[in-house]
Amino acid sequence: MQRAAQRVGHRRKLPEAESSQTNVHRIEMGKRFHSSTKIDRDPGFIDDLFALGNQRCETFLQNRQSDCRLSADSATNFVRL
């Protein structure tokens, strides 16, 4: 990142040959949390968040296999990491 900033300098834009389009997709958790949960360190709560995140990630990857060029096994293995 720092090297990219040095190359950009005052132009604030990478030369076209050095840039590429990046698509960022959001994984919806399907549940809303109160802002107070940002500091909730309860191990049970954190375990629940991880479980929900893994479940939603698996669904997301399965729905986007063709876009991500992942097989079903690859998507499942990715979630287990």
C-alpha positions in Angstrom: 0.0 0.0 0.0 2.8 2.4 0.9 4.6 1.7 -2.4 1.4 2.3 -4.3 1.0 5.7 -2.5 4.6 6.6 -3.5 4.0 5.7 -7.1 0.7 7.7 -7.2 2.3 10.8 -5.6 0.4 14.0 -6.3 -1.7 12.4 -9.1 -3.9 10.5 -6.6 -4.6 7.9 -9.2 -2.6 4.9 -10.4 -1.6 4.8 -14.0 -4.3 2.8 -15.9 -1.8 0.0 -16.7 -1.2 -0.5 -12.9 -4.8 -0.5 -11.8 -7.6 -3.0 -12.0 -11.3 -3.2 -11.2 -12.1 -4.8 -7.8 -15.6 -6.0 -6.9 -16.4 -6.1 -3.2 -19.4 -8.1 -2.1 -21.0 -7.8 1.2 -22.0 -10.9 3.2 -25.3 -10.1 5.0 -25.5 -11.6 8.4 -29.3 -11.7 8.4 -29.4 -10.3 11.9 -28.9 -6.8 13.3 -26.8 -6.2 16.5 -26.9 -3.3 18.9 -23.8 -1.1 18.9 -23.0 -2.3 22.5 -22.1 -5.7 21.0 -18.9 -4.2 19.6 -17.4 -4.4 23.1 -19.1 -7.7 24.2 -16.3 -10.1 25.0 -18.5 -12.9 26.3 -17.0 -16.2 24.8 -20.5 -17.6 24.1 -21.5 -14.5 22.1 -18.2 -14.6 20.2 -18.7 -18.3 19.4 -22.2 -17.5 18.2 -20.9 -14.8 15.9 -18.3 -17.1 14.5 -20.9 -19.8 13.9 -23.2 -17.3 12.2 -20.3 -15.9 10.1 -19.3 -19.4 9.0 -22.9 -20.3 8.1 -23.4 -17.1 6.1 -20.0 -17.4 4.4 -20.7 -20.9 3.3 -24.1 -19.8 1.8 -22.5 -16.8 0.1 -19.7 -18.9 -1.4 -22.1 -21.6 -2.6 -24.3 -18.9 -4.3 -21.3 -17.4 -6.0 -19.3 -20.5 -7.1 -19.2 -19.5 -10.7 -18.1 -15.9 -10.0 -15.4 -17.1 -7.6 -14.4 -20.1 -9.7 -14.7 -22.3 -6.6 -16.0 -25.9 -6.5 -18.4 -26.8 -3.8 -15.6 -28.7 -1.9 -13.3 -25.6 -2.2 -16.0 -23.4 -0.8 -16.6 -25.7 2.1 -12.9 -26.0 2.8 -12.5 -22.2 2.7 -15.2 -21.8 5.3 -13.5 -24.3 7.6 -10.2 -22.3 7.8 
